[in-house]
Amino acid sequence: MNRRTLLHRLVALSTLPLAAACTRASTPPAPSSSATVAALGLPAQFWRDKVSPEAFKVLFEHATEPSGSSPLDSEKRSGTFVCAACYSPLFLSAQKFDSGTGWPSFTHAIVGRTATQSDYRMLLPRTEYHCARCGGHQGHIFDDGPKPLGTRWCNNGLALSFVAQNDALPTLRG
């Protein structure tokens, strides 16, 4: 390795702490990160014929739908947002807000319905959350949400289904 390559690598390494400090990813509030529902432990393939191919990519291959593509971003009715795979209730409409990002966003999840983990796919650490029941990837948590919690649970619309307040919740799958 020559001196120029070594210097470039040292400069790149020295910026990692700064980059990590500038990330807007957040650790979720304590109650939301402790799942209280039992995990099904089913393989991803179990869900392949139960959701659309696009939803499968988001839920079980960690894809992200394009910003502005989900009609759930503009959903304003009272009701419950459930996991598109197993139908576990994840969010209440009272927790939803317009973040301006083009994805459905919530201030917090229903306690015990999600599980979190660190995500390094974009190099900077982010907090990723999943449905605690089926393991389906929902989105990421950021610290730029409204007060008092200050968190934004940015969700893929394809990973959710909406159930209006006067409609019965679907029977859990799996």
C-alpha positions as CSV (number, residue, x, y, z in Angstrom):
1,M,0.0,0.0,0.0
2,N,1.4,3.4,-0.9
3,R,1.4,6.5,1.3
4,R,-1.4,8.2,-0.7
5,T,-3.8,5.2,-0.2
6,L,-2.9,5.0,3.4
7,L,-3.6,8.8,3.9
8,H,-7.0,8.5,2.1
9,R,-8.0,5.6,4.3
10,L,-6.9,7.4,7.5
11,V,-8.9,10.5,6.5
12,A,-12.0,8.3,5.7
13,L,-11.7,6.5,9.0
14,S,-11.4,9.8,11.0
15,T,-14.8,11.0,9.6
16,L,-16.7,7.9,10.8
17,P,-17.4,9.3,14.3
18,L,-18.6,12.6,12.9
19,A,-20.9,10.8,10.4
20,A,-22.3,8.6,13.2
21,A,-22.9,11.7,15.3
22,C,-24.8,13.4,12.5
23,T,-27.2,10.5,11.8
24,R,-30.8,11.2,12.5
25,A,-31.5,7.6,13.5
26,S,-32.9,7.2,16.9
27,T,-33.3,4.6,19.6
28,P,-37.1,4.0,20.2
29,P,-38.7,4.8,23.5
30,A,-38.2,1.8,25.9
31,P,-41.8,0.5,26.0
32,S,-42.0,0.2,22.2
33,S,-38.8,-1.9,21.8
34,S,-40.0,-4.7,24.1
35,A,-42.2,-7.0,22.2
36,T,-45.0,-8.6,24.2
37,V,-46.5,-10.7,21.4
38,A,-45.1,-14.1,20.7
39,A,-43.0,-14.4,17.6
40,L,-44.3,-17.0,15.1
41,G,-40.9,-18.1,14.0
42,L,-42.1,-18.9,10.5
43,P,-39.7,-18.7,7.5
44,A,-40.1,-15.8,5.1
45,Q,-41.3,-18.3,2.4
46,F,-44.5,-19.0,4.4
47,W,-45.7,-15.5,3.6
48,R,-44.8,-15.4,-0.1
49,D,-48.3,-16.4,-1.3
50,K,-50.1,-14.4,1.4
51,V,-48.9,-10.9,0.3
52,S,-48.2,-9.2,-3.0
53,P,-44.8,-9.7,-4.6
54,E,-44.0,-6.0,-3.9
55,A,-45.1,-6.3,-0.2
56,F,-43.0,-9.5,0.1
57,K,-39.9,-7.6,-1.1
58,V,-40.5,-4.9,1.5
59,L,-41.5,-7.2,4.4
60,F,-39.0,-10.0,4.0
61,E,-36.3,-8.8,1.7
62,H,-36.0,-5.3,3.3
63,A,-36.8,-3.3,0.2
64,T,-38.2,0.2,0.4
65,E,-41.1,1.4,-1.7
66,P,-40.7,4.8,-3.5
67,S,-41.6,7.9,-1.6
68,G,-45.1,9.1,-2.3
69,S,-46.3,5.8,-3.7
70,S,-48.5,4.6,-0.8
71,P,-52.1,5.8,-0.5
72,L,-51.7,5.1,3.3
73,D,-49.5,8.2,3.5
74,S,-52.7,10.4,3.0
75,E,-55.0,8.1,5.1
76,K,-56.8,10.4,7.6
77,R,-59.7,8.2,8.9
78,S,-59.8,6.8,12.4
79,G,-58.7,3.2,12.6
80,T,-55.8,0.7,13.0
81,F,-52.8,0.0,10.8
82,V,-52.0,-3.7,10.8
83,C,-49.1,-5.7,9.5
84,A,-49.8,-6.6,5.9
85,A,-48.5,-10.2,6.5
86,C,-49.9,-11.4,9.8
87,Y,-52.5,-8.7,10.5
88,S,-51.1,-7.9,13.9
89,P,-52.2,-4.3,14.9
90,L,-49.1,-2.1,14.9
91,F,-50.3,1.6,14.9
92,L,-53.4,3.5,15.8
93,S,-54.5,6.4,13.5
94,A,-54.1,8.8,16.5
95,Q,-50.4,8.1,16.3
96,K,-50.1,9.0,12.6
97,F,-48.9,12.4,11.4
98,D,-47.9,14.0,8.1
99,S,-44.1,14.0,8.1
100,G,-43.8,15.3,4.5
101,T,-41.5,12.4,3.6
102,G,-44.0,10.6,1.4
103,W,-44.2,7.5,3.7
104,P,-46.8,6.9,6.4
105,S,-45.3,8.1,9.7
106,F,-46.2,7.6,13.3
107,T,-45.1,9.0,16.6
108,H,-44.9,5.5,18.2
109,A,-46.1,2.0,17.8
110,I,-48.7,0.1,19.9
111,V,-46.6,-1.0,22.9
112,G,-45.2,-4.5,22.5
113,R,-46.1,-5.0,18.8
114,T,-42.7,-4.2,17.3
115,A,-39.1,-5.3,17.7
116,T,-36.1,-3.3,16.8
117,Q,-32.5,-3.9,15.6
118,S,-29.6,-1.9,14.3
119,D,-29.4,-1.5,10.5
120,Y,-26.0,-0.6,8.9
121,R,-27.0,-1.1,5.3
122,M,-26.4,2.6,4.5
123,L,-23.2,2.6,6.6
124,L,-24.6,4.9,9.2
125,P,-26.5,3.2,12.0
126,R,-30.3,3.3,11.9
127,T,-32.9,1.7,14.1
128,E,-35.0,-0.7,12.0
129,Y,-38.3,-2.0,13.3
130,H,-40.2,-5.2,12.5
131,C,-43.6,-6.7,13.3
132,A,-42.8,-8.6,16.5
133,R,-45.2,-11.4,15.5
134,C,-44.1,-12.3,11.9
135,G,-40.8,-10.5,11.7
136,G,-41.9,-8.5,8.7
137,H,-39.7,-5.4,8.1
138,Q,-41.8,-2.2,8.5
139,G,-39.4,0.7,8.5
140,H,-37.0,2.9,10.5
141,I,-37.2,5.1,13.5
142,F,-35.8,8.7,13.4
143,D,-35.5,11.4,16.0
144,D,-37.1,14.2,14.0
145,G,-40.8,13.6,14.9
146,P,-43.2,15.9,16.7
147,K,-43.0,16.6,20.5
148,P,-43.3,15.2,23.1
149,L,-41.7,12.0,22.0
150,G,-39.7,13.4,19.1
151,T,-39.7,10.1,17.1
152,R,-40.8,9.4,13.6
153,W,-41.6,5.8,12.8
154,C,-41.3,5.9,9.0
155,N,-43.2,3.0,7.6
156,N,-43.5,1.4,4.2
157,G,-47.1,1.5,3.1
158,L,-46.8,-1.9,1.5
159,A,-46.0,-3.4,4.9
160,L,-49.3,-2.2,6.3
161,S,-53.1,-2.5,5.8
162,F,-55.6,-0.1,7.2
163,V,-58.7,-1.1,9.0
164,A,-61.3,1.7,9.5
165,Q,-62.5,2.2,13.1
166,N,-66.0,0.7,12.6
167,D,-64.7,-2.4,10.8
168,A,-63.6,-5.6,12.6
169,L,-59.9,-6.3,12.7
170,P,-59.0,-9.3,10.5
171,T,-58.2,-12.6,12.0
172,L,-54.5,-13.0,12.7
173,R,-52.6,-15.1,10.1
174,G,-49.9,-17.6,10.7
